[in-house]
Each structure stands twice: as structure tokens, then as C-alpha cells.
């Protein structure tokens, strides 16, 4: 039996689950391989500790209490899922709304009206006239300001 094949059968050999012919082959390999003997010894030692742990007495309702704690933990973990999903949807909707508003305002910008001194029939010395003539451009706000100050 090869060393690699034997390593694959160590667990089954520890639990006495090998076929008699495999058991004989494994025993022949164990007679010559000190490394595999050490590994098998470790496996048997672990198996013995597992058996000893099985003899521990637990409280009558231990399994029920553990199941209840697991269920409570599961409920706590999933309690916010609906709220989180709603918040994510609201955030996505808000982001889309802001993007649409920005796109709409960037495409619908009005160009300012250029004003020259010839547009004013009478020359008045108001502050609105001086401001408008200096800037050279006229917006809706400027027109409203000029009308209100006359």
C-alpha cells in the first residue's frame, strides 16, 4: 500500500471501518512507516477524547435553550432587513431625482440678454441704469430690479 493511499484511510482505520483486506494492507504499511504510526496514534488519541466528552451530562433543557438562543439571534439579525431595503430604495430614488433635476437645469439654462446703451430711451442717472450698463448683460432679475426702482 502506498503512503498517500494509507493517509486517506487513516480515519476509517481509527474507527475500525476498513474492509479486512484493506486492514491487512494498512497493517503491513504501519509495520514499516513510523510517521503513519504517529499519525494513527494521534487520531486514536483524539477519538478517545471525543468519547470522554460524550459522557458529560448536560442540563435537561440545554438543547431547547440553545435552539431558542439561535432562533432569537436569527430574528435579531433579520429584523432590520425590511427597513434597510426600504431605505436603500428611497436613497436610490432620491439620487435619481437629484440627477434628473441637475440634468434638466443644465439643459434649460437661458442665455442672458446683451444690453446696449441704445435700449434706454431716456438717460436717467439711477443706480440700476449704472449697474446694467456696466455689466453689459441683462437677466430677468435685472429687468425686474430696473422696473421696480423706476
Helices and strands as residue ranges (DSSP letters): H 3-14, H 20-32, H 34-54, H 62-78, H 81-107, E 113-114, G 117-119, H 127-135, E 137-138, H 140-149
